[in-house]
Amino acid sequence: MTPDLLRRASAELVGTGLLVTAVVGSGIAATRLSPGDVGLQLLENSIATAFALGALILIFGPVSGAHLNPVVSLADRWQARRTGAGLSTRDLGAYVVAQVLGAVGGTVLAHLMFGLPAVTVSTHRRAGSGLWLAEVVATAGLLLLIAALTRTRRTAVAPAAVGAWIGGAYWFTASTSFANPAVTIGRVFTDTFAGIAPTSAAGFVAAQLAAVGVAVAATTWWYPTVRQRDRAAVELAPAQPERASS
C-alpha cells in the first residue's frame, strides 16, 4: 500500500469508526435519557447521527472523499470505469476493508465510553421485505444525492445535504435508514438501541448492494448530458502523471 493510499484508507477507517460511534453512542444515551419513549429515542439518535455525519464529511472529505460507506466507494469505482476519474480497484479494496474495520472499532469505542462490555452481539431482529425495500430506497437515494451533487458541481453543500438525507430517512423508511454495509456490520456487535442481529444483517447488506444498481441507472438516465460533459473533460484534459495510488 502506497503512503497516499494508506493516508486515505486511515481517514476512511477513523471516519467510519466515528460515524458508528455516533450512531451507537447516541442510541445508548437516548435509551438512558428517555427510557420508555421509543419515538423520542429515535429522534435523539437521528439528530445526533445527522449532525455527526455532516461534521465528519467536513473533516475527512479533503483527505479521502469521506466515503465512510462501501456502497459509496463502489459507486465511485463504477464512475471511474466510465470517466477515468475515481477509485482504482486497489483503492476500493483498501477503502472497504478500512470502513468495515473502522465500523467495528466504532462500536467498541461507544461501548467503552458508556461503561458497557466492548462487544455484545445484537439480538435485535430486523427482517422482512418492507425493511429490505426501505434499505434500497435509503441507499439509492443517498447515492443519487451524492451523484447529483458531484455531477452538478455542488459538493460544497454535501455535508449538510447528506446529513439531511440520512436524518430524514431515519423517519420515512421502515428500516431507519442504515444505508451502509460497514455500519450495518458494525451494528451487529452492539446489543443496544442501534443493534441488528447477525441473521438480519445479510438481508440489509444485500439490499444496500442492490441499491447501487438502482442509483447508477437513475444517475445515467437523469444526468446524461452531465455524464457526457465529464467524460469529454477527462478526454481533453492535459496528460497528468499517474497517481501513485492508481
SVG drawing of the C-alpha trace seen along z (x, -y; Angstrom):
<svg xmlns="http://www.w3.org/2000/svg" viewBox="-43 -25 47 41">
<polyline fill="none" stroke="black" stroke-width="0.4" points="0.0,0.0 1.4,-3.4 1.7,-6.2 -1.0,-8.1 -3.5,-5.2 -2.5,-4.4 -3.3,-8.0 -6.7,-7.9 -7.6,-4.5 -6.7,-5.6 -9.1,-8.5 -11.9,-6.1 -11.2,-3.8 -11.3,-6.6 -14.2,-8.5 -16.4,-5.4 -15.5,-4.4 -16.5,-7.8 -19.8,-7.6 -20.7,-4.3 -19.6,-5.7 -22.1,-8.5 -24.9,-6.1 -24.3,-3.6 -23.4,-6.1 -26.3,-8.3 -28.6,-5.3 -27.3,-4.3 -27.6,-7.8 -31.1,-8.1 -32.3,-5.0 -30.8,-6.2 -32.1,-9.7 -35.6,-8.8 -36.5,-5.4 -39.8,-4.0 -40.2,-6.6 -39.0,-4.9 -40.1,-7.8 -38.0,-10.3 -35.1,-7.9 -35.2,-7.7 -35.4,-11.5 -32.3,-11.9 -30.5,-9.2 -31.3,-10.6 -30.4,-14.2 -27.0,-13.1 -26.2,-10.9 -27.1,-13.5 -25.1,-16.2 -22.1,-14.0 -22.2,-12.7 -22.1,-16.3 -19.1,-17.2 -17.2,-14.0 -17.6,-14.8 -16.1,-18.2 -13.2,-16.6 -12.4,-13.8 -13.7,-15.0 -10.4,-16.7 -8.4,-13.6 -10.3,-10.6 -13.5,-12.0 -15.2,-10.9 -17.0,-8.0 -17.4,-6.3 -19.5,-3.7 -18.6,-0.7 -21.5,-1.4 -20.3,-5.0 -16.9,-3.7 -18.3,-1.0 -20.3,-3.7 -17.2,-5.8 -15.3,-2.9 -18.1,-2.4 -17.8,-6.0 -14.1,-5.7 -14.5,-2.9 -16.6,-5.3 -14.7,-8.6 -11.3,-7.6 -11.7,-9.8 -12.2,-8.0 -11.1,-5.0 -9.0,-2.2 -9.8,1.4 -6.9,1.4 -8.2,-1.8 -11.7,-0.2 -10.4,2.8 -8.4,0.7 -11.4,-1.6 -13.8,1.2 -11.5,3.1 -10.8,-0.2 -14.5,-1.1 -15.6,2.3 -12.7,2.4 -13.5,-1.2 -17.2,-0.4 -16.5,2.5 -14.0,0.3 -16.5,-2.5 -19.0,-0.2 -16.3,0.9 -15.4,-2.7 -19.1,-3.7 -19.4,-0.7 -16.3,-1.6 -17.4,-5.3 -20.7,-4.2 -19.2,-1.6 -20.5,1.5 -18.6,4.6 -16.5,4.0 -18.6,6.3 -22.2,7.5 -23.7,9.3 -27.1,7.9 -30.3,9.9 -32.4,7.2 -34.0,8.9 -34.8,6.6 -36.1,8.6 -38.8,8.6 -39.5,7.4 -40.6,4.0 -37.3,3.3 -35.3,4.6 -37.2,2.3 -36.6,-0.6 -32.9,0.1 -32.9,0.0 -34.8,-3.4 -32.5,-4.9 -29.3,-3.7 -30.2,-4.5 -31.4,-7.9 -28.1,-8.6 -26.1,-7.5 -28.2,-9.5 -27.8,-12.6 -24.1,-12.3 -24.0,-11.7 -26.2,-14.8 -24.1,-17.0 -20.9,-15.7 -22.1,-16.0 -23.6,-19.4 -20.5,-20.7 -22.3,-21.4 -20.2,-19.3 -19.7,-22.3 -23.2,-21.5 -22.6,-17.8 -22.1,-17.8 -25.5,-19.4 -27.3,-17.6 -26.0,-14.1 -26.7,-14.7 -30.2,-15.9 -30.9,-12.8 -29.8,-10.3 -31.6,-12.2 -34.8,-12.4 -34.6,-8.8 -34.4,-7.6 -38.1,-8.6 -39.6,-7.9 -38.0,-4.4 -39.2,-1.4 -35.6,-0.3 -34.5,-3.6 -32.0,-4.0 -28.8,-2.0 -27.8,-2.7 -24.3,-1.5 -22.9,2.1 -20.0,1.2 -22.3,-0.5 -24.6,2.5 -21.8,4.9 -20.6,2.6 -24.1,2.5 -24.1,6.3 -21.7,6.0 -24.0,4.0 -27.0,5.3 -28.3,1.8 -30.8,-0.5 -28.9,-0.7 -28.1,3.1 -29.0,5.5 -28.9,9.3 -26.3,11.1 -29.1,13.1 -30.7,9.9 -27.6,8.1 -27.1,10.1 -30.5,9.0 -29.7,5.4 -26.3,5.6 -27.8,7.3 -30.5,4.6 -27.8,1.9 -25.7,3.5 -28.7,3.9 -29.4,0.1 -26.1,-0.6 -27.5,0.7 -30.7,-1.4 -28.7,-4.5 -26.3,-4.0 -29.3,-3.5 -31.1,-6.6 -28.0,-8.7 -27.3,-7.7 -30.9,-8.4 -31.3,-11.7 -27.9,-13.2 -26.8,-12.0 -25.6,-15.4 -23.5,-15.9 -22.0,-12.4 -21.0,-13.1 -19.5,-16.5 -17.5,-14.9 -16.2,-12.2 -15.2,-14.8 -13.4,-16.8 -11.3,-13.8 -10.5,-13.0 -9.5,-16.6 -7.6,-17.3 -3.8,-17.6 -2.0,-14.4 -1.1,-14.1 1.4,-12.0 -0.2,-8.8 -1.0,-8.9 0.9,-6.5 -2.3,-5.1 -3.9,-4.2"/>
</svg>
